[in-house]
């Protein structure tokens, strides 16, 4: 049980490194999640993959290992089966209010069970967990059955402590690693589920879509708002829709010059953002049109599951 031979393959530099098969990647990542790799080996893995970059097969293998180890979240057995919506939230806000909780609460208002999972990855951002806490939604401390029309927030460490360990490597080496992409693609629930996820840079759009196809996922993939999987309240992003890995017609982005901006909070702190979200839910402020359109697309996909 050692990952040294895998590091030898992926750590030969950008030109000399070799890609792993899906099975090899699952073996490697499984050993890391299970705690069999030393801190030195984990660091070597993270840096090697950062230089080489993950292939579609490797990311699918990493996901295979993760899915096998997660304690899956289930729908409450006394309620009608309805596929949950899963929203990863790992980027937070720097300049704009993080409206991922608004998206989740609008979906819950439509009767969907909604799972947000995430963790703080930097110290100088406002994260979804903080806004949810200001709205009175506490983080889960254990896996519980989902209830229709309710939002659940799961810290990553509750889903899998080994995955949290990998994410925390960034705080030491100041570089992303495969776990930061993986958490935006994993499916933590039992049975059919709809993943609402995002990419930060255009080059990730194609690679993430390829993985979602390979994993036969049901997903809505958008260009994120500062990386969050919620439509920019100012402009509708392109929305790529997949149903069991098959593409559906994409929703094109809003082009051209903006003639009117929504009335958003001037500050992105948790309390101000929570107050704005509550005003929207109460009908005192309008739902930003791009987010309303995103909700409509998610509901359409959810009805296909």
Secondary structure, 3 states (H helix, E strand, C coil): CCCHHHHHHHCCHHHHCCCCCHHHHHHHHHHHHCCCCCHHHHHHHHHHHHHHCCCHHHHHHHHHHHHHHCCCECECCCCCCCCEEEEEECCCECCCCCCHHHHHHHHHHCCCCEEEEECCCCCCCECHHHHHHHCCCCEECCCCCECCCCEEEEEHHHHCHHHHHHHHCHHHHCCCCHHHHHCCCCCCECCCEEEEEEECCHHHHHHHHHHHHHCCCCEEEEECECCECCCCCCCCCCEEEEECCEEEEEECCCCCCCCCCCCCCCCCCHHHHHHHHHHHHHCCCCCCHHHHHHHHHHHHHHCCC
